[in-house]
């Protein structure tokens, strides 16, 4: 089912240069439909509410704290009605309207939402005044001038706004500007009554991954839990998840002498005596590895490779060693 397609978000406008350009412009609409379409079928505690707990303003106040001050518990909400691309009377169109409450006839919060994937905000002019996109939506939201499909009687008094982007850090300048413009248009509002919040798409992916790993063993009884896995994979495919950490911190290899890496050749000592055998003890310049094993070397002219000392092998080559030990 394609929510974005039903809402006409796949249609090509006349001024589009190519179908590829039009598809890129609709990328954030498809993202909105995919994520909040999954939230539409998931219980609130498995999707939407954990995501909304990450929303905060430029002062660090969370959406949960704002609702608590209004007498509404965010985690106590268990009903949501999600409207995609509603219209105001001026024909402007935010991306979402989330009506939250404890029952279909007990709506307590109306949360208007504007989402961005990579594009900046638009400048919108209304009644001769140019404002940012989210401040314009907030002003219309406070007025409650909805044309469709929401009736003004459904809108409760608690009316915050949520701005969702792909940023990793809060765009405080955009939030401060929107707050200032809304306060100028509504001087009777106090800073505590005006709720403009931001959240990252990354939070949606992280919560979907956390909830899937926690509840995936119940997927037999609750097959709708697979929506969490699809949501996680979809956001990761779009690059909206943090990079995977190393499973193990790489460590530098321990230094070893050069002959440590030479494979040992199993050659038994000859049964006859070798003339002009040279014997010496080799040590490291540093005492890091201590005293190295004694090695017997034969003259290169003989053509016999050297082999490590093996006490279990009896040979005339070790006679000098036994005499030294005496």
N, C-alpha and C positions, 0 to 999 in steps of 0.2 A: 504494500500500500504506500502510495506516495502522497504525503500531505502537501509538500511543496508543489507537486504537479497539479493537485486539485485546486490550489490557491492561485494558479496561473503564474507560478514563478519560473516556469521553463519556457514561457513564450518569448520570442525574439522581438525586440522593439525595432522600429523602423530606422532609428539612427545608429543601430549597432553595426560595426564594421564587418564582423564575421560571426558565425556561430560559436567559434572558440572564445571570442571576446565576451559574448553574451553569457556563455557557460561559466566563464571566470567570475563575472559579476554576480551570478547566482550561487556561487560556491558557499557563501555564508548562509544563504537561505536554506540550502540543502543540509548544511551542518546543523542549523537550528531545528529543522524538521526531524533529523535523525536523533538528536540528543533528547529533545523534549517530547518527541514521539515515543521514545522508550520510557521516559518518565510518566507518560500518560498511562501506561499499562503496568508499571511497577508500583507496589505499595509505597507510600511516601517515605517510610523509614528505610527502604531499600534503594532510594534514588534521590528524589528531589530534596528532602529535608537535609540529608548529609551534605549535599552540594550547597545548599543555601547557608549552612553554618559557616562557610568560608567567606561570605560576603562581608565587606567592611567599607568604611568611608576613609577620607583622608586623615582623620584624627584617630584612627584605630578603633572606632566604635563599630561593633558588629551589628548585623541585621537582627540577630537574636537579642542583643541588648536593647535595641530600639523597640522591638515588639514587646519586650518585657516592660518597658516604661509605658507602653500603651495598654498594658493589661492583657497581652496575648502571649501565650507560650508557643514558640516555634516548634519545639519537639512534641507538643501536645496536639498539633494539628494532624488530622488523619483523613482529610478530604481535600481534593484539588480539582479544579476545572480549568483546563488550559485552552485558551483561545489564541489561534495563530493569526497574526497580521490583522488585528482589529483596526477600525477606522475612527478617527475623530471627525467632528463636524467640519473642520477645515480640510478634510480629505488627507491629512497626514496619517501615516501608518507606522506605528511601532511594530516590533516583531512579535511580542507576546503580551498577553494579559493573563496573569495567574491569580485565580480566585481561590483563596485558601480558607479553610474553616474546619469545624468538627462534624459537619453534616451538610447535605445539599441545601438545606434551608437555614443554615447557620454559618454564613460566610463572614469572616472576620477581617480578612486582609485582601486588598487588591494591589497586586505587585505588577506594575508595568515594567517591561523588559526590552532593552535595546541591545542587540548583539553585533559584534564586529569580529571579522576574522583577520583582516590585514588593512582594510581601507580606513581612512580617517573619518571623523564625523563630518556631516554636511552642515553648512550654514543655512538656516531657515529664517525666512522673513515673514512676520505675521503682524498685521496692523501697523506696518511701517517700521517695525523694530526687528533687527537681525540678531538672532541668538544662535547658540549651538544647538545641535540636534537633541541632546538629552535634556537640556533646560527647556526647550520648547515642548517636548513630550511631558515633562514634569508639570509644567504650567497647565497644559490641557488636561492632564490626569487629575490635578487638583480641582479643576473646574468640573470634571465629570462629563465633558461634552462628547460622549461616544455616539457614533452613528449606527454601527453594526459590528458584530452581532450581539453586543452587550447592551442591556438596558441600564439606564442611569439608576434605577431603583435597586439594582444588584450591587452597586458599588458601595462598600462600607466606608467608614470615616478614616480608617487607617490605610494610607495610600503612599507607600514608598516606591522608589524606582531602583531597578537593578541594571547596571551597565556591565556587559560581559565582553571581554576582549581576549586575545591570545597573548597579552603581555604577561611577563613573569613578575612584574612589580606594578603596584598601583599607580595609574596615571593621575597623580594628585593635581596637576595643573588643570586637567580637563574637569575633574570633579569640583575643584574650587571655583572655576569659572561658572559651571552650571549652577552651583549653590548661590553664587553672587547674583546671577541673572534672575534666578527664581525669587530670591529675597527682595530684589528691586521690584519685581512684578507683584509680589505678595508681602508688603511690609508688615502685615499683621502677624505673620508667621515667625516663630522663634526658631533658633538653630536646633533646639531639641525636637521640635515638631516636624522639621523637614528632614526626610530620610532619603538620601541619594547614596547608593552603595555600588561597589564594584566587586567583580569576581572574575577569575581567570578560567578559561576552558580547561586548563591543566588540572584544576581542582575536580572537575567532572571525571576526567580520566583516572585520577588517583583514587577517588572514592569508588568508582566502578571496579577498579582492580582490587581494592581492599575488600569490598563487599563480596566480590566473586570468590576470592580465595577463602573468605571466611565461611561462606554458605554454599559452596559448590557441591558439597557432599549431600545436600538436600535437594539436588536438582531432580531426582527421581520423583519426589513428591510435589515439587514446585518447579515445573518445567519452565516457567516464565523467568526463572533466574538466569537462563541463558541470555536474556537481554543484557545483563550486566557484562557478560563476556563479550558480546558483540559490540557493546558501547565502548568498552575498554580497547578492543582491537581497532575499532573505527577511529577513535581519537589518536591512538598510537600511529596508525597509518597516515593520518594527517599531520603528524609531527607535533602533536599537542600533548606529549607526555615527556617527562624528564628522561634524560639519557640513562640507560641501564648502567649501574655501577659495576666495578670489577667484582667477580665472585671471590677472587683472592688477590690480595695486594701483591703485585710482582716484586720479587726480591732479587737483588743482584746475585749472580752465581759466586760461590766461594772460590777464591783463588786456589789453584792447584798447580804443582810443578808441571812442566811440559811433559815429562815422561809419564805423568798420571794418565794422560789421554792416549798413550801409545798402547795398543793391545799387546798383551804378553804372548810371546811365542814359546810354546812348550817344547823346548829342545833339551834333551838329556845331555849331560856332560859326556865327552868322549872317554873311552876306556884307556886311551894311551895318554902319555904325558905330553904337554905342549911346551916347546922351548920359548924362552924370553917372555914369560908371562908377567904383565905389569899389574900390580895390586896397589890400590890407594883408597883412602876414605874420603868421601865428598861430603861437605857440610854446606848448609845455607848461610848466606851472609848475615841474615837476621835469624833470631831464635824463635820465629813464629811457629815453625813446624818442628822444631827440635832437630835432633840428629837423624840424618837420613840413613837408610839401610846401606850396608857396605856392598859394593858392586865390584865384581871382577871383570876386568877388561882384557881382551886379547889384542895383540898387534893386528892392525888392519891388513898387513901383508899376508897374514896367515889365511885370511878369508873366512874366519869363523866368527859369527856374531856373538856378542856378549850376552850373558843371561844373569838374572838376579841370583843372589846367593840363596841356596836352599839347603838347610841343615840336614834334611832327610836324604840328600843325595851325597853319597860318599865319592870322593874323587881326590886325586893327587893335588888338584888345584887348591884344596883347602888345608894342605899340610902346614903352610906358613901361618895360617890363621890359628890353628891349634897350637903351634909352637909359641905364638905371641901370647895366647891365653895362659900358657904355663908360666 
